[in-house]
Amino acid sequence: AVTTTGTNLFFLQQPGNVVPGAAMAPPVRVRIWDNTGAPLPGVTVSLALCGPLNPLLPVVACPALPVGVTLSGTTSAVADVDGIATFNVLSVSQAASGLTLRASASSAGVVAAGTSAPFDVLSVTPSFLQPPSAVLVGASIAPPVTVQVTDGTGAVLPGAQVSLTLLTGTGGAVPG
């Protein structure tokens, strides 16, 4: 096998801040090319989620993730004719700050790696805009309960799915 020296790997589309479980949008895109600037189509690029960087330590590997933080989705993609690998469905399991993605390619004599800019997975906070009111058994709650969900920066998250559990006055869940 011929080894391609001077291979480069670059994040065309960096990951942005997201909320836990939401797909990264726009999709992360990585470009791979050789030392002449020619794209390397057909090369498989893989992503790994890395923990926050420690500025006091050299970056030699992917820093450990906070407990319970995982990357989901398709973490390997084949570069197209322009040398671009697109990762359409990526999400992170829970809130964390300063995460990075580490891209690597090691196939057909190609060896390359690169790290994304840091990004955050923001916590989400539901709050009642219209809390439930007391009602008689069998009656509808009026006005309707309204919940707003915001991310860690306070931005409203339209379309967020919210589940409510009705509790009795003693704190027990109502079977249903």
Backbone as numpy.savetxt, mean C-alpha at the origin, in Angstrom:
# Nx Ny Nz CAx CAy CAz Cx Cy Cz
25.16 -17.89 -19.83 24.31 -16.70 -19.83 25.19 -15.46 -19.83
24.74 -14.44 -20.52 25.45 -13.18 -20.60 24.94 -12.28 -19.47
25.86 -11.72 -18.71 25.47 -10.82 -17.63 25.46 -9.39 -18.16
24.35 -8.70 -17.95 24.23 -7.31 -18.36 24.79 -6.44 -17.24
25.88 -5.75 -17.52 26.45 -4.88 -16.49 25.88 -3.48 -16.64
25.87 -2.75 -15.56 25.37 -1.39 -15.61 23.87 -1.32 -15.77
23.16 -2.34 -15.30 21.71 -2.33 -15.38 21.16 -1.33 -14.36
20.15 -0.60 -14.78 19.54 0.41 -13.92 18.07 0.10 -13.69
17.59 0.48 -12.53 16.19 0.25 -12.17 15.71 1.53 -11.48
14.56 2.03 -11.91 14.06 3.33 -11.43 12.56 3.27 -11.24
12.06 3.86 -10.16 10.62 3.94 -9.93 10.06 5.09 -10.74
9.34 4.77 -11.82 8.66 5.81 -12.62 7.48 6.38 -11.86
6.73 5.50 -11.19 5.60 5.93 -10.37 5.87 5.44 -8.95
6.18 6.38 -8.08 6.47 6.07 -6.69 5.17 5.69 -5.96
5.28 4.89 -4.90 4.09 4.65 -4.08 3.74 5.93 -3.33
2.46 6.19 -3.19 2.00 7.34 -2.42 1.40 6.89 -1.12
1.06 7.82 -0.27 0.41 7.48 0.99 -0.92 6.80 0.71
-1.23 5.78 1.48 -2.47 5.01 1.33 -3.06 4.73 2.70
-4.24 4.14 2.71 -4.83 3.66 3.95 -4.75 2.14 3.94
-4.78 1.50 5.11 -4.64 0.05 5.16 -5.65 -0.67 4.27
-5.16 -1.63 3.49 -6.01 -2.46 2.65 -6.42 -1.85 1.33
-6.18 -0.56 1.12 -6.56 0.10 -0.14 -5.47 -0.10 -1.18
-5.89 -0.29 -2.42 -4.92 -0.45 -3.51 -4.18 0.85 -3.75
-2.88 0.74 -3.99 -2.08 1.93 -4.31 -2.50 2.45 -5.67
-2.79 3.74 -5.72 -3.22 4.35 -6.98 -2.57 5.71 -7.11
-2.01 6.01 -8.26 -1.88 5.14 -9.42 -0.94 3.97 -9.12
-0.98 2.94 -9.98 -0.14 1.76 -9.75 1.35 2.11 -9.76
2.10 1.40 -8.93 3.56 1.54 -8.91 4.11 1.02 -10.24
5.06 1.80 -10.82 5.69 1.39 -12.08 7.20 1.53 -11.94
7.91 0.50 -12.42 9.36 0.45 -12.34 9.92 0.26 -13.74
10.93 1.05 -14.09 11.58 0.93 -15.40 12.95 0.31 -15.21
13.30 -0.61 -16.12 14.61 -1.24 -16.08 15.27 -1.09 -17.44
16.56 -0.71 -17.45 17.28 -0.51 -18.70 18.75 -0.85 -18.50
19.47 -1.04 -19.62 20.89 -1.38 -19.54 21.75 -0.12 -19.56
23.07 -0.32 -19.55 23.98 0.82 -19.46 24.00 1.69 -20.71
23.37 1.25 -21.80 23.28 2.08 -23.00 21.96 2.85 -23.04
21.10 2.60 -22.07 19.79 3.26 -22.04 18.70 2.45 -22.72
19.05 1.27 -23.24 18.05 0.42 -23.91 17.18 -0.27 -22.86
15.85 -0.27 -23.08 14.96 -0.96 -22.14 15.23 -2.46 -22.15
14.91 -3.11 -21.05 15.09 -4.55 -20.93 13.72 -5.23 -20.80
13.03 -5.44 -21.94 11.73 -6.09 -21.88 11.87 -7.56 -21.48
10.83 -8.08 -20.87 10.80 -9.49 -20.51 11.47 -9.83 -19.20
12.09 -8.85 -18.56 12.74 -9.09 -17.27 11.69 -9.02 -16.17
11.74 -9.98 -15.25 10.81 -9.98 -14.12 11.36 -9.10 -13.01
10.52 -8.16 -12.58 10.86 -7.26 -11.48 9.99 -7.66 -10.29
10.60 -7.78 -9.12 9.88 -8.15 -7.90 9.97 -7.02 -6.88
8.92 -6.90 -6.07 8.88 -5.88 -5.03 8.82 -6.53 -3.65
9.47 -5.88 -2.71 9.39 -6.27 -1.30 9.08 -5.02 -0.51
8.31 -5.17 0.55 7.99 -4.06 1.44 9.06 -3.99 2.52
9.60 -2.80 2.74 10.66 -2.61 3.72 10.21 -1.66 4.81
10.72 -1.90 6.00 10.41 -1.05 7.13 11.10 0.29 7.04
10.85 1.15 8.00 11.45 2.49 8.00 12.98 2.41 8.03
13.60 3.31 7.27 15.06 3.37 7.24 15.57 4.01 8.52
16.70 3.53 8.99 17.36 4.12 10.15 18.54 4.91 9.62
18.52 6.25 9.72 19.60 7.05 9.15 20.96 6.79 9.79
20.98 6.11 10.94 22.24 5.82 11.61 22.88 4.52 11.14
22.12 3.74 10.34 22.64 2.45 9.87 22.78 2.47 8.35
23.80 1.77 7.82 23.92 1.70 6.36 22.78 0.86 5.77
22.35 1.23 4.56 21.28 0.49 3.90 21.91 -0.64 3.10
21.87 -1.83 3.66 22.42 -2.99 2.96 21.33 -4.00 2.62
20.23 -3.91 3.30 19.12 -4.83 3.08 17.84 -4.11 3.42
16.76 -4.81 3.27 15.44 -4.28 3.57 15.26 -4.22 5.08
15.08 -3.02 5.67 14.85 -2.95 7.12 13.59 -3.71 7.53
13.60 -4.22 8.74 12.47 -5.01 9.25 11.19 -4.17 9.29
10.09 -4.85 9.02 8.77 -4.21 9.06 8.23 -4.19 10.49
7.40 -3.21 10.81 6.68 -3.27 12.09 5.84 -4.56 12.14
5.63 -5.07 13.33 4.88 -6.32 13.50 3.50 -6.22 12.85
3.14 -7.20 12.05 1.82 -7.28 11.43 1.67 -6.55 10.12
2.68 -5.78 9.70 2.59 -5.04 8.44 3.03 -5.95 7.30
2.15 -6.13 6.31 2.46 -6.99 5.16 2.03 -6.31 3.87
2.67 -6.73 2.78 2.33 -6.26 1.44 1.49 -7.34 0.76
0.38 -6.95 0.17 -0.49 -7.89 -0.54 -0.61 -7.47 -2.00
-0.97 -8.43 -2.82 -1.16 -8.15 -4.24 -0.10 -8.84 -5.08
-0.05 -8.45 -6.34 0.91 -9.04 -7.28 2.23 -8.31 -7.11
3.23 -9.01 -6.55 4.51 -8.38 -6.23 5.59 -8.67 -7.26
5.25 -9.35 -8.34 6.19 -9.57 -9.45 5.49 -9.21 -10.74
6.23 -8.54 -11.63 5.68 -8.16 -12.93 6.79 -8.23 -13.97
6.40 -8.56 -15.19 7.35 -8.65 -16.30 7.38 -7.32 -17.03
8.60 -6.81 -17.27 8.76 -5.54 -17.97 8.24 -5.65 -19.40
7.51 -4.62 -19.84 6.96 -4.59 -21.20 8.05 -4.18 -22.20
7.67 -3.93 -23.44 8.64 -3.60 -24.48 9.43 -2.33 -24.17
8.90 -1.47 -23.32 9.59 -0.25 -22.93 10.41 -0.43 -21.66
10.47 -1.68 -21.15 11.21 -1.96 -19.94 10.49 -1.52 -18.68
9.16 -1.41 -18.75 8.37 -0.94 -17.60 7.54 -2.09 -17.02
7.74 -2.33 -15.73 6.96 -3.31 -14.98 5.91 -2.54 -14.18
4.64 -2.92 -14.32 3.54 -2.23 -13.65 2.92 -3.16 -12.61
2.73 -2.64 -11.41 2.18 -3.40 -10.29 0.80 -2.83 -9.98
-0.23 -3.47 -10.57 -1.58 -2.91 -10.53 -2.30 -3.00 -9.19
-2.10 -4.04 -8.45 -2.89 -4.22 -7.23 -1.96 -4.50 -6.05
-1.54 -3.42 -5.39 -0.71 -3.56 -4.19 -1.41 -2.87 -3.04
-1.35 -3.48 -1.86 -1.91 -2.85 -0.66 -1.07 -3.26 0.55
-1.17 -2.46 1.59 -0.45 -2.74 2.83 -1.48 -2.95 3.93
-1.21 -3.93 4.80 -2.20 -4.41 5.77 -2.59 -3.44 6.87
-1.65 -2.65 7.38 -2.01 -1.77 8.49 -1.14 -0.53 8.51
-1.53 0.43 9.34 -0.86 1.73 9.39 0.61 1.60 9.80
1.46 2.36 9.14 2.89 2.43 9.44 3.46 3.64 8.71
4.58 4.15 9.19 5.20 5.33 8.59 6.58 5.00 8.05
6.98 5.71 7.00 8.33 5.61 6.48 8.66 4.31 5.76
7.64 3.63 5.25 7.89 2.38 4.52 8.48 2.68 3.15
9.16 1.71 2.56 9.66 1.81 1.20 9.39 0.50 0.49
9.42 0.55 -0.84 9.37 -0.66 -1.65 10.77 -0.87 -2.21
11.21 -2.11 -2.18 12.52 -2.48 -2.76 12.23 -3.29 -4.00
12.66 -2.76 -5.16 12.49 -3.46 -6.43 13.78 -4.17 -6.76
13.65 -5.39 -7.28 14.83 -6.12 -7.69 14.52 -6.93 -8.94
15.55 -7.12 -9.75 15.44 -7.93 -10.96 16.67 -8.80 -11.01
16.45 -10.08 -11.19 17.56 -11.02 -11.26 17.14 -12.16 -12.16
17.26 -11.93 -13.47 16.90 -12.97 -14.42 17.68 -12.78 -15.70
18.01 -13.87 -16.37 18.72 -13.85 -17.65 19.98 -12.99 -17.59
20.73 -13.09 -16.50 21.96 -12.35 -16.37 21.78 -10.90 -15.96
20.57 -10.48 -15.70 20.30 -9.10 -15.29 20.22 -9.05 -13.77
20.97 -8.16 -13.17 20.91 -7.97 -11.73 20.78 -6.48 -11.47
19.70 -6.08 -10.81 19.48 -4.67 -10.51 18.58 -4.56 -9.28
18.71 -3.44 -8.58 17.85 -3.20 -7.42 17.69 -1.70 -7.23
16.60 -1.32 -6.61 16.35 0.08 -6.32 15.31 0.21 -5.23
15.29 1.34 -4.57 14.38 1.58 -3.46 13.51 2.80 -3.76
12.24 2.69 -3.43 11.30 3.79 -3.65 11.52 4.88 -2.61
10.85 5.98 -2.84 10.78 7.03 -1.83 9.92 6.50 -0.67
10.14 6.99 0.54 9.30 6.55 1.67 7.84 6.97 1.49
6.96 6.16 2.03 5.53 6.48 2.03 4.92 6.01 3.34
3.71 6.50 3.62 3.02 6.15 4.86 1.72 5.43 4.56
1.37 4.52 5.43 0.06 3.89 5.42 -0.67 4.53 6.59
-1.63 5.38 6.25 -2.29 6.23 7.24 -3.42 5.51 7.95
-3.52 5.74 9.25 -4.62 5.15 10.00 -5.93 5.77 9.55
-7.00 5.06 9.76 -8.32 5.59 9.41 -9.13 5.75 10.70
-9.95 6.81 10.74 -10.73 7.09 11.92 -12.18 7.36 11.53
-13.11 6.51 11.99 -14.52 6.81 11.76 -15.04 7.73 12.87
-15.94 8.62 12.50 -16.58 9.46 13.52 -18.04 9.68 13.12
-18.89 9.76 14.13 -20.32 9.98 13.88 -20.58 11.44 13.55
-21.16 11.68 12.38 -21.67 13.01 12.07 -23.09 13.12 12.62
-23.81 12.01 12.53 -25.16 11.92 13.11 -25.20 10.61 13.90
-25.04 10.68 15.24 -25.07 9.45 16.03 -26.47 8.86 16.09
-26.54 7.59 16.45 -27.87 6.98 16.57 -28.66 7.62 17.72
-29.96 7.61 17.57 -30.84 8.15 18.61 -31.63 7.01 19.23
-32.23 7.27 20.36 -33.06 6.26 21.02 -34.33 6.05 20.21
-34.72 4.79 20.04 -35.94 4.46 19.30 -36.66 3.32 19.98
-37.92 3.14 19.64 -38.70 2.02 20.12 -38.37 0.79 19.30
-38.56 -0.37 19.88 -38.30 -1.63 19.19 -39.09 -1.67 17.88
-38.42 -2.02 16.80 -39.06 -2.15 15.50 -39.13 -0.86 14.70
-38.80 0.27 15.32 -38.86 1.56 14.61 -37.52 1.84 13.94
-37.56 2.61 12.88 -36.34 3.02 12.20 -35.66 4.14 12.97
-34.36 4.15 12.95 -33.61 5.24 13.59 -33.73 6.46 12.70
-34.16 7.58 13.29 -34.32 8.82 12.53 -33.79 9.96 13.38
-33.02 10.84 12.80 -32.51 10.79 11.43 -31.52 9.64 11.28
-31.20 9.27 10.02 -30.30 8.13 9.80 -28.90 8.38 10.38
-28.27 7.32 10.82 -26.91 7.38 11.34 -25.98 7.74 10.18
-25.08 8.70 10.42 -24.12 9.10 9.40 -22.72 9.03 10.00
-21.82 8.36 9.28 -20.44 8.20 9.74 -19.51 8.76 8.67
-18.49 9.48 9.11 -17.47 9.99 8.19 -16.14 9.32 8.55
-15.39 8.93 7.54 -14.09 8.29 7.77 -13.01 9.22 7.24
-11.98 9.44 8.08 -10.86 10.28 7.68 -9.56 9.49 7.83
-8.54 9.93 7.08 -7.23 9.29 7.21 -6.41 10.02 8.27
-5.16 9.61 8.44 -4.30 10.17 9.47 -4.01 11.65 9.30
-4.27 12.20 8.12 -4.05 13.63 7.91 -5.32 14.44 8.10
-6.45 13.74 8.34 -7.73 14.41 8.49 -8.53 14.52 7.21
-7.98 14.00 6.11 -8.69 14.05 4.83 -9.84 13.05 4.84
-11.00 13.48 4.35 -12.17 12.61 4.27 -11.95 11.54 3.20
-12.33 10.31 3.51 -12.20 9.19 2.58 -13.57 8.83 2.03
-13.96 9.43 0.90 -15.27 9.13 0.34 -15.36 7.67 -0.10
-16.51 7.08 0.10 -16.72 5.70 -0.34 -16.17 4.65 0.61
-15.63 5.06 1.76 -15.11 4.09 2.72 -16.26 3.23 3.23
-16.01 1.93 3.35 -17.04 1.02 3.85 -17.00 1.00 5.36
-18.17 1.13 5.98 -18.29 1.18 7.43 -19.27 0.11 7.87
-18.90 -0.65 8.90 -19.80 -1.63 9.50 -20.14 -1.15 10.91
-21.40 -1.22 11.25 -21.85 -0.83 12.59 -22.40 -2.05 13.31
-22.15 -2.10 14.62 -22.70 -3.16 15.46 -23.58 -2.49 16.50
-24.80 -2.95 16.62 -25.74 -2.41 17.60 -25.49 -3.08 18.93
-25.27 -2.29 19.97 -25.04 -2.82 21.31 -26.22 -2.46 22.20
-26.49 -3.32 23.16 -27.55 -3.03 24.14 -27.02 -2.02 25.14
-27.88 -1.49 25.97 -27.47 -0.51 26.98 -26.45 -1.07 27.95
-26.32 -2.39 28.03 -25.35 -2.99 28.96 -24.06 -3.36 28.22
-23.95 -2.99 26.94 -22.71 -3.23 26.21 -22.68 -4.55 25.45
-23.75 -5.32 25.50 -23.77 -6.58 24.77 -24.27 -6.39 23.35
-23.75 -7.18 22.44 -24.20 -7.08 21.04 -25.60 -7.65 20.92
-26.40 -7.03 20.09 -27.75 -7.50 19.83 -27.68 -8.58 18.76
-28.17 -9.77 19.04 -28.13 -10.83 18.02 -28.99 -10.44 16.82
-28.55 -10.89 15.67 -29.38 -10.50 14.55 -28.98 -11.15 13.34
